Amino acid sequence: MKGLPAIDRLSPYRVSRSLAESVVLISLILCGCNRVRAISDLQQRVAREFSSPDVAITLSNSTLIVGFHTELHSTSARDTLAIEVAEYVRDHYEAYMTLRTVEISFDSATNNDMFSKKRNRMVYRFQRNELGEPAKSSP
């Protein structure tokens, strides 16, 4: 069989290097799974805490984005909710200290007529230094 290395040609260095690469790859996969699980858990908790099933959370670079697909008519209601959600993320997202920014967005679409929709998007950006340190949970 040409092309396949013979067992005696595999040096201990090549075997240990392959093993090390496999360990690194598995670690990266597990780290990614934990991050996805943490985002999913946070999304469920935010939806429950703020009674909003239409919420989506994504992580892009070091920005956590919480998107609400709901119509809040009052600017003051959006302002208040944005601050409360950002503070909730600060206090409940375990990887909060790795973030630079938390964005809270409110997306809505209304039908103008039979063929067009009006889309609105309000985005609130909070830098981690604006939100401060996570609140200490009581024992």
A tleap script that builds the chain and sets N, CA, C and O, in Angstrom:
source leaprc.protein.ff14SB
mol = sequence {
  NMET LYS GLY LEU PRO ALA ILE ASP ARG LEU
  SER PRO TYR ARG VAL SER ARG SER LEU ALA
  GLU SER VAL VAL LEU ILE SER LEU ILE LEU
  CYS GLY CYS ASN ARG VAL ARG ALA ILE SER
  ASP LEU GLN GLN ARG VAL ALA ARG GLU PHE
  SER SER PRO ASP VAL ALA ILE THR LEU SER
  ASN SER THR LEU ILE VAL GLY PHE HIE THR
  GLU LEU HIE SER THR SER ALA ARG ASP THR
  LEU ALA ILE GLU VAL ALA GLU TYR VAL ARG
  ASP HIE TYR GLU ALA TYR MET THR LEU ARG
  THR VAL GLU ILE SER PHE ASP SER ALA THR
  ASN ASN ASP MET PHE SER LYS LYS ARG ASN
  ARG MET VAL TYR ARG PHE GLN ARG ASN GLU
  LEU GLY GLU PRO ALA LYS SER SER CPRO
}
set mol.1.N position { 0.841 -1.176 0.000 }
set mol.1.CA position { 0.000 0.000 0.000 }
set mol.1.C position { 0.883 1.234 0.000 }
set mol.1.O position { 1.510 1.580 1.001 }
set mol.2.N position { 0.911 1.859 -1.102 }
set mol.2.CA position { 1.721 3.053 -1.238 }
set mol.2.C position { 0.989 4.257 -0.647 }
set mol.2.O position { -0.235 4.339 -0.750 }
set mol.3.N position { 1.700 5.173 -0.045 }
set mol.3.CA position { 1.108 6.385 0.489 }
set mol.3.C position { 0.804 6.308 1.972 }
set mol.3.O position { 0.752 7.346 2.632 }
set mol.4.N position { 0.603 5.136 2.514 }
set mol.4.CA position { 0.346 5.004 3.945 }
set mol.4.C position { 1.664 4.770 4.663 }
set mol.4.O position { 2.455 3.928 4.239 }
set mol.5.N position { 1.910 5.498 5.736 }
set mol.5.CA position { 3.178 5.309 6.445 }
set mol.5.C position { 3.169 3.977 7.176 }
set mol.5.O position { 2.151 3.540 7.712 }
set mol.6.N position { 4.305 3.364 7.180 }
set mol.6.CA position { 4.441 2.121 7.941 }
set mol.6.C position { 4.524 2.487 9.412 }
set mol.6.O position { 4.999 3.564 9.772 }
set mol.7.N position { 4.060 1.585 10.251 }
set mol.7.CA position { 4.048 1.826 11.690 }
set mol.7.C position { 5.448 2.155 12.193 }
set mol.7.O position { 5.614 3.024 13.049 }
set mol.8.N position { 6.456 1.464 11.663 }
set mol.8.CA position { 7.810 1.688 12.164 }
set mol.8.C position { 8.356 3.050 11.738 }
set mol.8.O position { 9.353 3.508 12.295 }
set mol.9.N position { 7.711 3.720 10.739 }
set mol.9.CA position { 8.171 5.035 10.322 }
set mol.9.C position { 7.598 6.157 11.179 }
set mol.9.O position { 8.063 7.293 11.083 }
set mol.10.N position { 6.602 5.871 12.013 }
set mol.10.CA position { 6.028 6.901 12.875 }
set mol.10.C position { 6.936 7.101 14.081 }
set mol.10.O position { 7.093 6.206 14.912 }
set mol.11.N position { 7.510 8.248 14.163 }
set mol.11.CA position { 8.399 8.526 15.291 }
set mol.11.C position { 7.553 8.892 16.517 }
set mol.11.O position { 6.410 9.332 16.386 }
set mol.12.N position { 8.124 8.706 17.693 }
set mol.12.CA position { 7.401 9.119 18.904 }
set mol.12.C position { 7.048 10.607 18.862 }
set mol.12.O position { 6.019 11.011 19.404 }
set mol.13.N position { 7.892 11.427 18.222 }
set mol.13.CA position { 7.618 12.854 18.095 }
set mol.13.C position { 6.336 13.088 17.301 }
set mol.13.O position { 5.495 13.884 17.718 }
set mol.14.N position { 6.172 12.413 16.169 }
set mol.14.CA position { 4.983 12.575 15.333 }
set mol.14.C position { 3.733 12.111 16.067 }
set mol.14.O position { 2.679 12.738 15.956 }
set mol.15.N position { 3.841 11.025 16.812 }
set mol.15.CA position { 2.689 10.514 17.551 }
set mol.15.C position { 2.302 11.497 18.653 }
set mol.15.O position { 1.122 11.802 18.823 }
set mol.16.N position { 3.281 11.991 19.398 }
set mol.16.CA position { 2.958 12.919 20.490 }
set mol.16.C position { 2.437 14.251 19.942 }
set mol.16.O position { 1.580 14.882 20.560 }
set mol.17.N position { 2.950 14.676 18.790 }
set mol.17.CA position { 2.469 15.909 18.168 }
set mol.17.C position { 1.028 15.743 17.721 }
set mol.17.O position { 0.214 16.646 17.917 }
set mol.18.N position { 0.699 14.602 17.122 }
set mol.18.CA position { -0.677 14.341 16.706 }
set mol.18.C position { -1.605 14.276 17.906 }
set mol.18.O position { -2.728 14.776 17.852 }
set mol.19.N position { -1.151 13.674 18.969 }
set mol.19.CA position { -1.946 13.585 20.190 }
set mol.19.C position { -2.174 14.975 20.774 }
set mol.19.O position { -3.285 15.293 21.196 }
set mol.20.N position { -1.141 15.798 20.800 }
set mol.20.CA position { -1.262 17.162 21.328 }
set mol.20.C position { -2.237 17.984 20.479 }
set mol.20.O position { -3.053 18.731 21.019 }
set mol.21.N position { -2.151 17.848 19.162 }
set mol.21.CA position { -3.072 18.566 18.283 }
set mol.21.C position { -4.507 18.111 18.517 }
set mol.21.O position { -5.428 18.928 18.491 }
set mol.22.N position { -4.703 16.832 18.743 }
set mol.22.CA position { -6.042 16.313 19.018 }
set mol.22.C position { -6.594 16.863 20.325 }
set mol.22.O position { -7.771 17.216 20.408 }
set mol.23.N position { -5.753 16.936 21.339 }
set mol.23.CA position { -6.179 17.470 22.634 }
set mol.23.C position { -6.565 18.940 22.490 }
set mol.23.O position { -7.576 19.371 23.045 }
set mol.24.N position { -5.774 19.710 21.754 }
set mol.24.CA position { -6.081 21.129 21.545 }
set mol.24.C position { -7.399 21.274 20.795 }
set mol.24.O position { -8.227 22.109 21.161 }
set mol.25.N position { -7.604 20.481 19.760 }
set mol.25.CA position { -8.833 20.546 18.982 }
set mol.25.C position { -10.047 20.209 19.841 }
set mol.25.O position { -11.063 20.902 19.771 }
set mol.26.N position { -9.959 19.175 20.635 }
set mol.26.CA position { -11.068 18.787 21.511 }
set mol.26.C position { -11.333 19.889 22.532 }
set mol.26.O position { -12.491 20.178 22.835 }
set mol.27.N position { -10.289 20.503 23.062 }
set mol.27.CA position { -10.456 21.595 24.025 }
set mol.27.C position { -11.179 22.777 23.390 }
set mol.27.O position { -12.070 23.368 24.001 }
set mol.28.N position { -10.794 23.120 22.163 }
set mol.28.CA position { -11.456 24.230 21.471 }
set mol.28.C position { -12.925 23.930 21.223 }
set mol.28.O position { -13.772 24.810 21.377 }
set mol.29.N position { -13.232 22.705 20.843 }
set mol.29.CA position { -14.619 22.321 20.605 }
set mol.29.C position { -15.415 22.418 21.898 }
set mol.29.O position { -16.521 22.960 21.905 }
set mol.30.N position { -14.868 21.902 22.985 }
set mol.30.CA position { -15.573 21.953 24.270 }
set mol.30.C position { -15.761 23.389 24.743 }
set mol.30.O position { -16.808 23.727 25.293 }
set mol.31.N position { -14.763 24.230 24.536 }
set mol.31.CA position { -14.867 25.637 24.917 }
set mol.31.C position { -15.987 26.301 24.125 }
set mol.31.O position { -16.779 27.058 24.687 }
set mol.32.N position { -16.059 26.025 22.833 }
set mol.32.CA position { -17.118 26.569 21.988 }
set mol.32.C position { -18.483 26.085 22.428 }
set mol.32.O position { -19.442 26.858 22.426 }
set mol.33.N position { -18.592 24.808 22.808 }
set mol.33.CA position { -19.864 24.260 23.276 }
set mol.33.C position { -20.291 24.939 24.568 }
set mol.33.O position { -21.470 25.246 24.744 }
set mol.34.N position { -19.356 25.175 25.468 }
set mol.34.CA position { -19.683 25.857 26.720 }
set mol.34.C position { -20.148 27.282 26.468 }
set mol.34.O position { -21.071 27.760 27.127 }
set mol.35.N position { -19.521 27.960 25.525 }
set mol.35.CA position { -19.913 29.334 25.199 }
set mol.35.C position { -21.313 29.366 24.605 }
set mol.35.O position { -22.118 30.228 24.957 }
set mol.36.N position { -21.608 28.433 23.706 }
set mol.36.CA position { -22.934 28.367 23.101 }
set mol.36.C position { -23.977 28.057 24.174 }
set mol.36.O position { -25.058 28.646 24.181 }
set mol.37.N position { -23.657 27.140 25.070 }
set mol.37.CA position { -24.584 26.787 26.149 }
set mol.37.C position { -24.826 27.993 27.062 }
set mol.37.O position { -25.959 28.230 27.479 }
set mol.38.N position { -23.777 28.753 27.373 }
set mol.38.CA position { -23.922 29.931 28.237 }
set mol.38.C position { -24.811 30.985 27.585 }
set mol.38.O position { -25.634 31.606 28.258 }
set mol.39.N position { -24.648 31.189 26.275 }
set mol.39.CA position { -25.485 32.160 25.554 }
set mol.39.C position { -26.930 31.687 25.532 }
set mol.39.O position { -27.846 32.477 25.757 }
set mol.40.N position { -27.139 30.406 25.264 }
set mol.40.CA position { -28.490 29.842 25.228 }
set mol.40.C position { -29.171 29.956 26.587 }
set mol.40.O position { -30.343 30.323 26.668 }
set mol.41.N position { -28.440 29.642 27.652 }
set mol.41.CA position { -28.993 29.760 29.006 }
set mol.41.C position { -29.359 31.213 29.313 }
set mol.41.O position { -30.424 31.482 29.869 }
set mol.42.N position { -28.477 32.145 28.953 }
set mol.42.CA position { -28.745 33.559 29.191 }
set mol.42.C position { -29.987 34.003 28.419 }
set mol.42.O position { -30.814 34.745 28.949 }
set mol.43.N position { -30.120 33.557 27.182 }
set mol.43.CA position { -31.273 33.927 26.367 }
set mol.43.C position { -32.576 33.459 27.026 }
set mol.43.O position { -33.555 34.205 27.071 }
set mol.44.N position { -32.585 32.240 27.530 }
set mol.44.CA position { -33.780 31.725 28.200 }
set mol.44.C position { -34.085 32.514 29.464 }
set mol.44.O position { -35.244 32.818 29.743 }
set mol.45.N position { -33.050 32.849 30.231 }
set mol.45.CA position { -33.274 33.602 31.473 }
set mol.45.C position { -33.767 35.018 31.186 }
set mol.45.O position { -34.641 35.525 31.889 }
set mol.46.N position { -33.208 35.662 30.151 }
set mol.46.CA position { -33.658 37.017 29.792 }
set mol.46.C position { -35.114 36.969 29.327 }
set mol.46.O position { -35.916 37.822 29.709 }
set mol.47.N position { -35.454 35.984 28.510 }
set mol.47.CA position { -36.834 35.851 28.031 }
set mol.47.C position { -37.795 35.682 29.205 }
set mol.47.O position { -38.870 36.281 29.225 }
set mol.48.N position { -37.406 34.873 30.175 }
set mol.48.CA position { -38.253 34.630 31.347 }
set mol.48.C position { -38.322 35.867 32.247 }
set mol.48.O position { -39.404 36.271 32.676 }
set mol.49.N position { -37.174 36.457 32.526 }
set mol.49.CA position { -37.106 37.597 33.439 }
set mol.49.C position { -37.879 38.812 32.918 }
set mol.49.O position { -38.505 39.536 33.691 }
set mol.50.N position { -37.827 39.026 31.599 }
set mol.50.CA position { -38.444 40.222 31.018 }
set mol.50.C position { -39.707 39.895 30.215 }
set mol.50.O position { -40.183 40.716 29.430 }
set mol.51.N position { -40.238 38.700 30.418 }
set mol.51.CA position { -41.501 38.264 29.796 }
set mol.51.C position { -41.533 38.563 28.300 }
set mol.51.O position { -42.493 39.137 27.786 }
set mol.52.N position { -40.477 38.169 27.622 }
set mol.52.CA position { -40.376 38.425 26.189 }
set mol.52.C position { -39.841 37.193 25.474 }
set mol.52.O position { -38.631 36.967 25.451 }
set mol.53.N position { -40.735 36.390 24.885 }
set mol.53.CA position { -40.261 35.198 24.183 }
set mol.53.C position { -39.514 35.524 22.888 }
set mol.53.O position { -38.767 34.690 22.376 }
set mol.54.N position { -39.712 36.728 22.361 }
set mol.54.CA position { -39.062 37.113 21.101 }
set mol.54.C position { -37.748 37.838 21.358 }
set mol.54.O position { -37.583 39.004 20.999 }
set mol.55.N position { -36.822 37.129 21.983 }
set mol.55.CA position { -35.510 37.709 22.258 }
set mol.55.C position { -34.447 36.795 21.662 }
set mol.55.O position { -34.564 35.571 21.714 }
set mol.56.N position { -33.416 37.401 21.099 }
set mol.56.CA position { -32.304 36.638 20.539 }
set mol.56.C position { -31.007 37.238 21.069 }
set mol.56.O position { -30.855 38.458 21.138 }
set mol.57.N position { -30.082 36.370 21.439 }
set mol.57.CA position { -28.791 36.841 21.944 }
set mol.57.C position { -27.693 36.254 21.079 }
set mol.57.O position { -27.662 35.052 20.815 }
set mol.58.N position { -26.798 37.119 20.646 }
set mol.58.CA position { -25.649 36.685 19.854 }
set mol.58.C position { -24.381 37.316 20.437 }
set mol.58.O position { -24.420 38.321 21.147 }
set mol.59.N position { -23.279 36.689 20.107 }
set mol.59.CA position { -21.980 37.181 20.537 }
set mol.59.C position { -21.146 37.408 19.289 }
set mol.59.O position { -20.934 36.489 18.499 }
set mol.60.N position { -20.677 38.631 19.116 }
set mol.60.CA position { -19.858 38.977 17.964 }
set mol.60.C position { -18.611 39.684 18.470 }
set mol.60.O position { -18.682 40.771 19.044 }
set mol.61.N position { -17.470 39.048 18.246 }
set mol.61.CA position { -16.208 39.548 18.799 }
set mol.61.C position { -16.372 39.675 20.306 }
set mol.61.O position { -16.604 38.665 20.971 }
set mol.62.N position { -16.264 40.843 20.860 }
set mol.62.CA position { -16.432 40.993 22.300 }
set mol.62.C position { -17.659 41.853 22.616 }
set mol.62.O position { -17.691 42.590 23.602 }
set mol.63.N position { -18.676 41.733 21.738 }
set mol.63.CA position { -19.942 42.436 21.939 }
set mol.63.C position { -21.061 41.419 22.066 }
set mol.63.O position { -21.248 40.570 21.194 }
set mol.64.N position { -21.801 41.511 23.160 }
set mol.64.CA position { -22.978 40.677 23.351 }
set mol.64.C position { -24.173 41.494 22.912 }
set mol.64.O position { -24.372 42.615 23.382 }
set mol.65.N position { -24.978 40.935 22.005 }
set mol.65.CA position { -26.117 41.642 21.434 }
set mol.65.C position { -27.400 40.952 21.878 }
set mol.65.O position { -27.594 39.762 21.627 }
set mol.66.N position { -28.269 41.703 22.537 }
set mol.66.CA position { -29.573 41.205 22.954 }
set mol.66.C position { -30.598 41.917 22.080 }
set mol.66.O position { -30.755 43.135 22.158 }
set mol.67.N position { -31.295 41.143 21.248 }
set mol.67.CA position { -32.262 41.728 20.336 }
set mol.67.C position { -33.681 41.354 20.701 }
set mol.67.O position { -34.014 40.175 20.820 }
set mol.68.N position { -34.512 42.362 20.877 }
set mol.68.CA position { -35.933 42.154 21.127 }
set mol.68.C position { -36.702 42.447 19.851 }
set mol.68.O position { -36.487 43.474 19.207 }
set mol.69.N position { -37.580 41.559 19.497 }
set mol.69.CA position { -38.432 41.752 18.319 }
set mol.69.C position { -39.832 42.044 18.834 }
set mol.69.O position { -40.719 41.191 18.826 }
set mol.70.N position { -39.995 43.272 19.278 }
set mol.70.CA position { -41.240 43.669 19.919 }
set mol.70.C position { -41.455 45.155 19.707 }
set mol.70.O position { -40.517 45.893 19.409 }
set mol.71.N position { -42.663 45.577 19.859 }
set mol.71.CA position { -42.991 46.990 19.694 }
set mol.71.C position { -43.161 47.631 21.067 }
set mol.71.O position { -44.100 47.316 21.797 }
set mol.72.N position { -42.254 48.524 21.408 }
set mol.72.CA position { -42.401 49.336 22.611 }
set mol.72.C position { -42.632 50.762 22.136 }
set mol.72.O position { -41.748 51.384 21.547 }
set mol.73.N position { -43.807 51.262 22.392 }
set mol.73.CA position { -44.180 52.569 21.849 }
set mol.73.C position { -43.487 53.720 22.553 }
set mol.73.O position { -43.156 54.725 21.924 }
set mol.74.N position { -43.271 53.587 23.815 }
set mol.74.CA position { -42.721 54.678 24.600 }
set mol.74.C position { -41.198 54.645 24.596 }
set mol.74.O position { -40.588 53.602 24.832 }
set mol.75.N position { -40.599 55.788 24.329 }
set mol.75.CA position { -39.145 55.898 24.372 }
set mol.75.C position { -38.638 55.639 25.778 }
set mol.75.O position { -37.605 54.994 25.959 }
set mol.76.N position { -39.349 56.131 26.762 }
set mol.76.CA position { -38.904 55.928 28.146 }
set mol.76.C position { -38.983 54.452 28.526 }
set mol.76.O position { -38.155 53.978 29.305 }
set mol.77.N position { -39.963 53.711 27.994 }
set mol.77.CA position { -40.053 52.268 28.261 }
set mol.77.C position { -38.859 51.539 27.655 }
set mol.77.O position { -38.303 50.637 28.282 }
set mol.78.N position { -38.457 51.921 26.438 }
set mol.78.CA position { -37.273 51.326 25.802 }
set mol.78.C position { -36.015 51.664 26.582 }
set mol.78.O position { -35.176 50.797 26.823 }
set mol.79.N position { -35.884 52.927 26.976 }
set mol.79.CA position { -34.712 53.361 27.741 }
set mol.79.C position { -34.568 52.547 29.022 }
set mol.79.O position { -33.488 52.049 29.338 }
set mol.80.N position { -35.661 52.421 29.745 }
set mol.80.CA position { -35.649 51.695 31.019 }
set mol.80.C position { -35.333 50.228 30.813 }
set mol.80.O position { -34.497 49.662 31.517 }
set mol.81.N position { -36.004 49.606 29.842 }
set mol.81.CA position { -35.781 48.182 29.581 }
set mol.81.C position { -34.343 47.921 29.130 }
set mol.81.O position { -33.737 46.931 29.542 }
set mol.82.N position { -33.798 48.792 28.296 }
set mol.82.CA position { -32.423 48.611 27.809 }
set mol.82.C position { -31.432 48.611 28.975 }
set mol.82.O position { -30.539 47.766 29.031 }
set mol.83.N position { -31.586 49.544 29.893 }
set mol.83.CA position { -30.682 49.606 31.046 }
set mol.83.C position { -30.854 48.376 31.926 }
set mol.83.O position { -29.870 47.783 32.368 }
set mol.84.N position { -32.104 47.989 32.183 }
set mol.84.CA position { -32.359 46.829 33.039 }
set mol.84.C position { -31.779 45.548 32.440 }
set mol.84.O position { -31.204 44.732 33.161 }
set mol.85.N position { -31.927 45.367 31.125 }
set mol.85.CA position { -31.405 44.158 30.474 }
set mol.85.C position { -29.879 44.166 30.490 }
set mol.85.O position { -29.256 43.137 30.753 }
set mol.86.N position { -29.278 45.314 30.211 }
set mol.86.CA position { -27.807 45.402 30.238 }
set mol.86.C position { -27.277 45.080 31.632 }
set mol.86.O position { -26.272 44.383 31.766 }
set mol.87.N position { -27.939 45.576 32.660 }
set mol.87.CA position { -27.519 45.269 34.030 }
set mol.87.C position { -27.751 43.802 34.364 }
set mol.87.O position { -26.971 43.199 35.101 }
set mol.88.N position { -28.814 43.232 33.828 }
set mol.88.CA position { -29.081 41.802 34.043 }
set mol.88.C position { -27.963 40.965 33.407 }
set mol.88.O position { -27.471 40.011 34.008 }
set mol.89.N position { -27.574 41.335 32.189 }
set mol.89.CA position { -26.461 40.640 31.521 }
set mol.89.C position { -25.203 40.766 32.367 }
set mol.89.O position { -24.496 39.784 32.592 }
set mol.90.N position { -24.931 41.966 32.829 }
set mol.90.CA position { -23.746 42.196 33.671 }
set mol.90.C position { -23.724 41.255 34.880 }
set mol.90.O position { -22.681 40.702 35.230 }
set mol.91.N position { -24.877 41.083 35.504 }
set mol.91.CA position { -24.944 40.316 36.744 }
set mol.91.C position { -25.124 38.813 36.549 }
set mol.91.O position { -24.891 38.044 37.482 }
set mol.92.N position { -25.539 38.375 35.344 }
set mol.92.CA position { -25.870 36.960 35.170 }
set mol.92.C position { -25.088 36.231 34.078 }
set mol.92.O position { -25.162 35.005 33.994 }
set mol.93.N position { -24.354 36.941 33.254 }
set mol.93.CA position { -23.572 36.284 32.203 }
set mol.93.C position { -22.175 36.023 32.736 }
set mol.93.O position { -21.431 36.958 33.032 }
set mol.94.N position { -21.822 34.763 32.856 }
set mol.94.CA position { -20.565 34.395 33.512 }
set mol.94.C position { -19.321 34.920 32.796 }
set mol.94.O position { -18.285 35.109 33.433 }
set mol.95.N position { -19.400 35.157 31.502 }
set mol.95.CA position { -18.240 35.659 30.760 }
set mol.95.C position { -18.326 37.178 30.531 }
set mol.95.O position { -17.693 37.710 29.619 }
set mol.96.N position { -19.105 37.857 31.357 }
set mol.96.CA position { -19.301 39.303 31.201 }
set mol.96.C position { -17.980 40.068 31.169 }
set mol.96.O position { -17.833 41.005 30.385 }
set mol.97.N position { -17.032 39.691 31.992 }
set mol.97.CA position { -15.775 40.432 32.084 }
set mol.97.C position { -14.923 40.315 30.813 }
set mol.97.O position { -13.948 41.051 30.658 }
set mol.98.N position { -15.276 39.406 29.912 }
set mol.98.CA position { -14.555 39.292 28.637 }
set mol.98.C position { -15.157 40.205 27.568 }
set mol.98.O position { -14.599 40.340 26.479 }
set mol.99.N position { -16.286 40.827 27.876 }
set mol.99.CA position { -16.968 41.680 26.897 }
set mol.99.C position { -16.423 43.100 26.933 }
set mol.99.O position { -15.922 43.566 27.957 }
set mol.100.N position { -16.532 43.777 25.798 }
set mol.100.CA position { -16.257 45.215 25.750 }
set mol.100.C position { -17.567 45.995 25.750 }
set mol.100.O position { -17.670 47.073 26.335 }
set mol.101.N position { -18.580 45.413 25.069 }
set mol.101.CA position { -19.829 46.135 24.853 }
set mol.101.C position { -21.015 45.200 25.008 }
set mol.101.O position { -20.946 44.021 24.660 }
set mol.102.N position { -22.106 45.745 25.538 }
set mol.102.CA position { -23.394 45.053 25.549 }
set mol.102.C position { -24.346 45.940 24.746 }
set mol.102.O position { -24.523 47.118 25.056 }
set mol.103.N position { -24.953 45.360 23.714 }
set mol.103.CA position { -25.916 46.100 22.892 }
set mol.103.C position { -27.302 45.535 23.128 }
set mol.103.O position { -27.498 44.320 23.149 }
set mol.104.N position { -28.251 46.422 23.304 }
set mol.104.CA position { -29.649 46.033 23.428 }
set mol.104.C position { -30.360 46.681 22.243 }
set mol.104.O position { -30.316 47.899 22.073 }
set mol.105.N position { -31.022 45.850 21.420 }
set mol.105.CA position { -31.706 46.416 20.256 }
set mol.105.C position { -33.183 46.047 20.289 }
set mol.105.O position { -33.575 44.976 20.754 }
set mol.106.N position { -33.973 46.961 19.785 }
set mol.106.CA position { -35.412 46.762 19.668 }
set mol.106.C position { -35.759 46.867 18.189 }
set mol.106.O position { -35.604 47.925 17.580 }
set mol.107.N position { -36.226 45.773 17.623 }
set mol.107.CA position { -36.576 45.727 16.203 }
set mol.107.C position { -38.082 45.562 16.065 }
set mol.107.O position { -38.694 44.755 16.764 }
set mol.108.N position { -38.665 46.323 15.169 }
set mol.108.CA position { -40.085 46.170 14.893 }
set mol.108.C position { -40.327 46.416 13.419 }
set mol.108.O position { -39.551 47.097 12.749 }
set mol.109.N position { -41.408 45.856 12.930 }
set mol.109.CA position { -41.801 46.061 11.530 }
set mol.109.C position { -43.310 46.266 11.500 }
set mol.109.O position { -44.067 45.529 12.131 }
set mol.110.N position { -43.722 47.271 10.763 }
set mol.110.CA position { -45.150 47.527 10.605 }
set mol.110.C position { -45.455 47.604 9.116 }
set mol.110.O position { -44.630 48.058 8.322 }
set mol.111.N position { -46.640 47.158 8.752 }
set mol.111.CA position { -47.059 47.209 7.354 }
set mol.111.C position { -47.518 48.619 7.010 }
set mol.111.O position { -48.414 49.164 7.654 }
set mol.112.N position { -46.900 49.202 5.994 }
set mol.112.CA position { -47.334 50.512 5.506 }
set mol.112.C position { -48.510 50.346 4.566 }
set mol.112.O position { -49.494 51.082 4.644 }
set mol.113.N position { -48.400 49.396 3.697 }
set mol.113.CA position { -49.486 49.066 2.780 }
set mol.113.C position { -49.304 47.611 2.376 }
set mol.113.O position { -48.559 46.876 3.025 }
set mol.114.N position { -49.961 47.200 1.335 }
set mol.114.CA position { -49.928 45.799 0.962 }
set mol.114.C position { -48.540 45.338 0.516 }
set mol.114.O position { -48.240 44.146 0.592 }
set mol.115.N position { -47.699 46.243 0.058 }
set mol.115.CA position { -46.427 45.845 -0.532 }
set mol.115.C position { -45.184 46.289 0.228 }
set mol.115.O position { -44.071 45.926 -0.152 }
set mol.116.N position { -45.346 47.046 1.263 }
set mol.116.CA position { -44.145 47.519 1.944 }
set mol.116.C position { -44.302 47.467 3.467 }
set mol.116.O position { -45.398 47.530 4.024 }
set mol.117.N position { -43.154 47.352 4.087 }
set mol.117.CA position { -43.100 47.346 5.548 }
set mol.117.C position { -42.155 48.444 5.999 }
set mol.117.O position { -41.179 48.770 5.323 }
set mol.118.N position { -42.462 48.995 7.132 }
set mol.118.CA position { -41.570 49.974 7.744 }
set mol.118.C position { -40.845 49.249 8.870 }
set mol.118.O position { -41.473 48.673 9.759 }
set mol.119.N position { -39.539 49.283 8.822 }
set mol.119.CA position { -38.731 48.628 9.848 }
set mol.119.C position { -38.069 49.694 10.714 }
set mol.119.O position { -37.526 50.682 10.220 }
set mol.120.N position { -38.134 49.462 12.009 }
set mol.120.CA position { -37.494 50.358 12.967 }
set mol.120.C position { -36.521 49.549 13.804 }
set mol.120.O position { -36.779 48.401 14.166 }
set mol.121.N position { -35.403 50.177 14.098 }
set mol.121.CA position { -34.419 49.534 14.967 }
set mol.121.C position { -33.808 50.594 15.865 }
set mol.121.O position { -33.248 51.585 15.396 }
set mol.122.N position { -33.927 50.367 17.154 }
set mol.122.CA position { -33.304 51.237 18.149 }
set mol.122.C position { -32.227 50.415 18.850 }
set mol.122.O position { -32.496 49.316 19.334 }
set mol.123.N position { -31.024 50.942 18.903 }
set mol.123.CA position { -29.917 50.222 19.520 }
set mol.123.C position { -29.340 51.064 20.660 }
set mol.123.O position { -29.066 52.255 20.511 }
set mol.124.N position { -29.169 50.404 21.793 }
set mol.124.CA position { -28.539 51.016 22.964 }
set mol.124.C position { -27.218 50.296 23.190 }
set mol.124.O position { -27.192 49.070 23.302 }
set mol.125.N position { -26.126 51.043 23.257 }
set mol.125.CA position { -24.805 50.449 23.463 }
set mol.125.C position { -24.269 50.858 24.834 }
set mol.125.O position { -24.261 52.033 25.202 }
set mol.126.N position { -23.829 49.859 25.559 }
set mol.126.CA position { -23.259 50.091 26.882 }
set mol.126.C position { -21.852 49.503 26.900 }
set mol.126.O position { -21.664 48.315 26.637 }
set mol.127.N position { -20.871 50.339 27.212 }
set mol.127.CA position { -19.512 49.850 27.392 }
set mol.127.C position { -19.431 49.182 28.765 }
set mol.127.O position { -20.138 49.566 29.696 }
set mol.128.N position { -18.564 48.183 28.877 }
set mol.128.CA position { -18.447 47.479 30.148 }
set mol.128.C position { -18.093 48.440 31.278 }
set mol.128.O position { -18.587 48.285 32.395 }
set mol.129.N position { -17.250 49.425 31.006 }
set mol.129.CA position { -16.878 50.369 32.070 }
set mol.129.C position { -18.053 51.261 32.482 }
set mol.129.O position { -18.058 51.790 33.594 }
set mol.130.N position { -19.053 51.436 31.604 }
set mol.130.CA position { -20.261 52.187 31.965 }
set mol.130.C position { -21.156 51.385 32.900 }
set mol.130.O position { -21.771 51.938 33.812 }
set mol.131.N position { -21.225 50.071 32.665 }
set mol.131.CA position { -22.089 49.211 33.468 }
set mol.131.C position { -21.449 48.829 34.798 }
set mol.131.O position { -22.146 48.507 35.761 }
set mol.132.N position { -20.133 48.865 34.845 }
set mol.132.CA position { -19.439 48.553 36.082 }
set mol.132.C position { -19.273 47.063 36.305 }
set mol.132.O position { -19.497 46.242 35.415 }
set mol.133.N position { -18.877 46.751 37.509 }
set mol.133.CA position { -18.613 45.354 37.901 }
set mol.133.C position { -19.926 44.623 38.160 }
set mol.133.O position { -20.920 45.236 38.549 }
set mol.134.N position { -19.925 43.315 37.944 }
set mol.134.CA position { -21.126 42.535 38.271 }
set mol.134.C position { -21.447 42.638 39.767 }
set mol.134.O position { -20.554 42.709 40.611 }
set mol.135.N position { -22.741 42.644 40.061 }
set mol.135.CA position { -23.176 42.680 41.459 }
set mol.135.C position { -22.797 41.367 42.123 }
set mol.135.O position { -22.897 40.301 41.515 }
set mol.136.N position { -22.373 41.449 43.343 }
set mol.136.CA position { -22.045 40.236 44.102 }
set mol.136.C position { -23.338 39.565 44.492 }
set mol.136.O position { -24.246 40.197 45.032 }
set mol.137.N position { -23.416 38.252 44.207 }
set mol.137.CA position { -24.623 37.518 44.607 }
set mol.137.C position { -24.497 37.131 46.068 }
set mol.137.O position { -23.426 36.747 46.540 }
set mol.138.N position { -25.600 37.239 46.766 }
set mol.138.CA position { -25.568 36.895 48.188 }
set mol.138.C position { -25.591 35.390 48.364 }
set mol.138.O position { -26.243 34.692 47.587 }
set mol.139.N position { -24.881 34.862 49.388 }
set mol.139.CA position { -24.797 33.415 49.579 }
set mol.139.C position { -26.099 32.792 50.030 }
set mol.139.O position { -26.167 31.579 50.228 }
savepdb mol mol.pdb
quit
